[in-house]
């Protein structure tokens, strides 16, 4: 073989290798990415040609596909759409699908690895392809109670079973109608979508797990007291100076308690009293004594900073990592101000861990995945997420939080004949801005069935005159009662 022919042969061989490698990458390694690309019209048409599985609550579809006479063959329809929109999301032609429609898409569309043999059988037998259904953990009675209790307020409610991590209610308001977005007409879709994105209250945002996140205010004191007791550095009776106001070190900022006076009587206030009466100054002093590293460690134990999937993606809650040498900011962060930011789900996880003897279960929205013949493809089992505090600390915190409801700042969460453990919060957002109002807790305190978190934006319509106990606690009470009365 002469030199020129060898060169040509080498070039042809290299071209063949390059073609083989690129096609292999496309067909094997990039297939999931290409299928998920919204510009892939063939995949789009295929996703509609199969009957998409339903999203179920107590076996009843809250999202399902019905046959239609157009090129897409099926139309996604949502029942009780306003109640479940933040969980279901929507299935649309025009962009990535949010909510469980996106998170569980492989199962709903019938393209998961577990469904390969079923799809092969359908192809051989000539049966129409059909996706799997997804049964949710939501309790329709509790979900409705949370939705009704929140009313016209802007905010969120989350309820969790402490011993399993099952999310039994997840409400975000304002809400939206996913039927307006699950349409086959692009102009109609964008008219609805643009209207929702232009809304200043961001109805498409699931406030329970995402968005700009919230200052926790005094509900963060639950983490502070847990850290202080569990670390062994302090007890519930450990006390701190009790002035009516305090100028922060190296700062002109002055902090005070919500009462405007000292935290109870006496020259010192204990951690127990500070938690029961929701006092800022003793908690700020505790934060200075504990130090930023210890606080950050316990926040992380409860899940701060984690990329959590339930299977919806949860925005990580944050505790500032740049305050080691800034005592004023450290003290502000100790009662949930400065740059502490959380989701309602995160604070519900804190209460759930205390309710469950210090063991935090992984939150989960999906109970099972069911094949078209109703056989179970996947069953989600309770999973321990971590043990942020000891059982002994959890017992002590339960008593402290119970005192807060029975004889403290969370009194509006009381339920006749039931011991409720809880903590309110009233977070500042800037000079003149309305407060963010909170409640978190669980019931019954001696045998917890549910842990709950409630957040209400815009001061509950009361500006800076609303408080967590007056607005958020009564909402939580209705949700707790819905569980206990079942």
C-alpha positions, 0 to 999 in steps of 0.5 A: 500500500502506497503512502497516499492510500495509507493516509486516506485509509487512516483518515477514513478510519478516524472519521468512522471512529468519530462517527461511531463515538458521537452516535454512541454518545447521543444514543446512550449517554445523552438520550435522557438530556435530549428527551428532556429538551423542550425543543425535541418535538418528537419527544413532545409528541410521543409524551402526549401519544401515551396516556399519562398516569394519574396523580392520586390522593386517597386513590382519587385522581387529582391529575389525569389524562383524557382522550381528545381529538387532536394531534396530541391524543390526550389532554391533562386535566386537574380536579380541585386544581386550586387546592393541589396546584403547588404540588401537582404543577402542570403538564404543558407543551411549552416548557419544563414541567414544574411540580410532581408532573416534572419530578415524577415524569419518568413514571407518569410517562411510562419511560422509567427503567422499571416500566421497560418490560411492561412497555415491551409487552405492550409493543408486542401485544399491540396495546396502547402505551400507558404511564404509571400512576403516583399515589401521594401522601397528602391527606385530603381532609388535612389539605383542605383544612390547611387551605381553608384556614390560610384563607386569603392570606399570602403564605404557606402551611406544611403538615408532616407525620413525625414518625414517617416523614409523610407530608400530609398537607402542603398549601401555598397561596396565592394559588393558580389553576393548572388547567389554564396552562395544560393546554394544546394552544401555545398562544393560550398557554402564554397568555395565561402564563404571562399573566401569572408571572406578572402577578406581584404575589408570584402564584407559581411559586411553591412557598412551602419549599422555594422562592425567596425564603423567609426570615424565621424570627422567633421560630428559630429560637427552637433551634437555639434552645435545642442547640444550647441544651443538646450541646451540654453547655447549658440547661433550660434553667441557664440564665442571662442578664435581663435588661429591657433593651440591649445595644449590640456590641460594636454597633448602634443597633438596639434590640428589645423584647416584643413586650418592650420590657424585660423577659419576665421578672427578675434581673436574669431570664432563663432559656426556658422563660425566653422560649416560653415568652419569646424574648429576643435579648436572652436569646441574643446573649445565648447566641453570643455564648454558644458561638456561630459554629455551634449554631451553624452545626445544629442548623445543619443537623436539622437540614439547613444547607441540604439539597433535599428532594421530596421528590420536589426540589427544596430550596436549602434554608441558610444560616449565615457563614460569615458572622464568626467575627461579627458579634452584632450579626451573630446575636441578631441571627440568634433570634432568626434575623440577620441573614437567616432564611428558611422554608416552611418545610424546614421549620416543620422538619425541626418540630417533627424531629423534636416530636419524634424523639430527636430523630428526623425522618426524610420528608416525602410526598409520594407513597407509591407508584402503581402500574396500569394494572394497579400492581406496585412498581415502587413503594417509598418507605420511611427513611431516617434523615438524621438525628439532630438532637438526643432523645433526652433533649427532645423530651426537654424541648417538648416540655418547653414548647408545651409551656409556650402554648399552655402558659406563654406566647403561643397561647392561641394554639391551645386545643381543649383536652389536648397538650400542644407543643408550639412556638410562634414567630414574628420576623422583621423585614425592614424599616416600615415593612410588614412582619412575617408571622409564624407558628410551628409545633406538634400535637398531641405533645405526649403522642405526636401525630402531626407537626406543622409550620405556618407562615403568613406574609405581609403581616397578615394584613396588619402591617407591624401590628400583627403577631405570630400568635394572633394570626399564624397560631389560629391557622395551625390550630385548625390544621392540628384539629383536622388531624386529631379529629379524624 
